[in-house]
Amino acid sequence: MKLYDRYLLSSVIGLVCMGLLMVASASMVVSDRIYGEPFYFLLHQTVFLTVGILFSWFLFRFSMEQWEKISAQLLLFSLLLLSVVLVPGLGHSVNGSMRWIGVGPIGLQVSEFAKLAMIIYLASYLVRRHDEVKNRIRGFLKPLLVIGVMAVLLLKEPDFGAMAVIVVTSLGMLFLAGVRIWQFVFLLVIAALILALLAISSPYRVQRLTTFMNPWANPYASGYQLTQSLIAFGHGGWFGVGLGNSTQKLFYLPEAHTDFLFAVLAEELGLIGSLFIVGLYCLFVLRSLWVGLCAFRQRQYFSSYVAYGISLFLIIQAIINLGVNIGLLPTKGLTLPLMSYGGSSMLIDCIAIMLLFRIDYETRVYKMGIHREVWNS
């Protein structure tokens, strides 16, 4: 019996390999112009990926029971980092947002760590307070206070995209934990109203909303990024212009190797290549949810909720990124999981995938009759 899910592994390898290929293609010209080295971003992404794999291999030795014990500490540490990043001199501002903490020459985006910490903490809470969450309103409201504190800190940066991912992922986990429907619907309405108010409370957010609804009204200013992305999709057609032959990456499309990597992929590989990537994400989320379901059937509830949370977190972020690229959602600074350039996101994605494989491993060895005491051997 294999101790891993081959379909999950195949989808992850496929997304990572396609990501490296497209980062190389999308960043080559920009990298050569800025650093005089066409593969600068590719080399850095490869280093981030290698560090993420090695770190994840080390963390794989820890059981899910051990992760559950430190869930509260992880949450507190993430809140501390979100507070520290707002301190002038400690946090680094990029494009007007205080989202990074400098560690030597490396910048770490703390909101990425906060996403994973919230999932682990909420999974632990849902196990400890399961009956209270299902039967009492206070058990339902307590985690909302924690989510609210984290949301406020993220909005201070500001990082509206990360906040939206955390809120929606948390709501999904609460729903899967069996929260009463009326409570969930009420919370969903409140969350939607709050997000709507936040969206119109800042001039730059209002501009993004109006721009994505009609980017062609101002194609050389506020609508520039989206119009260039849509041009890339149109230029790609069914089969694309060929790998490396994108026109939009030649200084027309900003952030081509990060937020708008999928637009370059659509131009070079066409609709067929785009659907292939979407298919890989669908396979990934289905197998991830299956891992969570298998853990739930074995009454490994913490592992189950963590798997559900990671599945929701990664697929929601992927959906938002794809929606931004094709003009269905306002522009957000969210990377495409496992594919876009970004050290912090790649590192956290690797750890999240590692947790999925650890959960899958534990459910399989449990099915074989191996006791917990020898899981780490």
Protein Blocks (a to p, Z undefined) as FASTA:
>chain_A
ZZbdfklmmmmmmmmmmmmmmmmmmmmmmmmmmnopaklmmmmmmmmmmmmmmmmmmmmm
pcfklmmmmmmmmmmmmmmmmmmmmpghjacceehiafbccehjbccdfklmmmmmmmmm
mmmmmmmmmmmmmmpmklmmmmmmmmmmmmmmmmmmpcfklmmmmmmmmmmmmmmnopaf
klmmmmmmmmmmmmmmmmmmpfklmmmmmmmmmmmlmmmlmmmmmmmmmmmmmmnmmnon
behiafklnomaghklmmmmmmmmmmmnommlmmmmmmmmmmmmmmmmmmmmmmmmnopa
klmmmmmmmmmmmmmmmmmmmmmmnopaccddddcehkagcfklmmmmmmmmmmmmmmmm
mmmmmmnopafklmmZZ
